[in-house]
Amino acid sequence: MDGKGRFLDNIFIERLWRTLKYECVYLHAWETGSETKAAIRKWMTFYNHQRPHSALGGKPPALVYWQRNDINQPDQQAQRVA
């Protein structure tokens, strides 16, 4: 890490943790650590693949990421298959 923009990374991580706590953790009382881990994993999948994000035009992050990858590197898929 070169330190450029590192403070911005911290802001995004803090927002993610706050959202996780308020939308998932504080709403449930799990009995075991494995239940907690499974529920958080399920929420993270929802957050990345289904939950709309206003900063991304109402799209989930995974969709934006894969669309951006397809546009920037259209021939990479063909190279993997060939």
Legacy VTK file of the C-alpha trace (Angstrom):
# vtk DataFile Version 3.0
C-alpha trace
ASCII
DATASET POLYDATA
POINTS 82 float
0.000 0.000 0.000
1.355 3.362 -0.985
-0.936 5.411 1.230
-2.716 7.174 -1.630
-6.421 7.341 -0.900
-6.109 5.118 2.141
-8.330 7.377 4.252
-11.101 6.989 1.646
-10.816 3.195 1.861
-11.390 3.443 5.610
-14.581 5.460 5.087
-16.025 2.798 2.791
-15.131 -0.028 5.164
-16.659 1.805 8.125
-19.874 2.307 6.154
-19.964 -1.378 5.250
-19.529 -2.425 8.902
-22.201 0.027 10.046
-24.655 -1.280 7.454
-23.870 -4.883 8.389
-24.482 -4.168 12.062
-27.767 -2.322 11.594
-29.243 -4.537 8.849
-28.103 -7.926 10.128
-26.263 -8.247 13.432
-28.447 -6.084 15.685
-31.648 -7.722 14.387
-30.759 -11.290 15.386
-29.682 -13.213 18.471
-27.776 -16.223 17.198
-26.978 -19.100 19.520
-23.689 -20.272 18.026
-20.764 -18.882 16.111
-21.556 -21.072 13.112
-25.081 -19.607 12.919
-23.588 -16.125 13.049
-21.049 -16.918 10.352
-23.705 -18.405 8.044
-26.056 -15.448 8.533
-23.334 -12.873 7.864
-22.215 -14.806 4.788
-25.820 -14.835 3.538
-26.146 -11.091 4.177
-22.854 -10.322 2.398
-24.045 -12.281 -0.641
-27.312 -10.326 -0.579
-25.423 -7.037 -0.158
-23.137 -7.693 -3.130
-25.546 -9.408 -5.540
-29.086 -8.176 -4.828
-29.207 -5.051 -2.656
-29.527 -1.898 -4.791
-26.941 0.822 -4.126
-27.871 4.431 -4.814
-24.279 5.380 -5.668
-24.324 2.743 -8.429
-27.598 3.833 -9.990
-29.695 1.288 -8.123
-27.561 -1.662 -9.238
-25.839 -4.161 -6.946
-22.011 -3.964 -6.761
-21.413 -7.386 -8.340
-23.382 -6.436 -11.455
-21.482 -3.170 -11.862
-18.151 -4.940 -11.305
-18.779 -7.622 -13.913
-20.181 -5.166 -16.456
-17.114 -2.977 -16.004
-14.809 -5.996 -16.416
-16.574 -7.100 -19.604
-16.236 -3.629 -21.133
-12.569 -3.163 -20.183
-11.371 -6.654 -21.149
-13.703 -8.104 -23.800
-11.170 -10.537 -25.301
-9.963 -12.016 -22.005
-12.872 -14.492 -21.898
-11.982 -15.758 -25.378
-8.370 -16.284 -24.342
-9.389 -18.414 -21.359
-11.649 -20.628 -23.463
-9.220 -21.085 -26.362
LINES 1 83
82 0 1 2 3 4 5 6 7 8 9 10 11 12 13 14 15 16 17 18 19 20 21 22 23 24 25 26 27 28 29 30 31 32 33 34 35 36 37 38 39 40 41 42 43 44 45 46 47 48 49 50 51 52 53 54 55 56 57 58 59 60 61 62 63 64 65 66 67 68 69 70 71 72 73 74 75 76 77 78 79 80 81
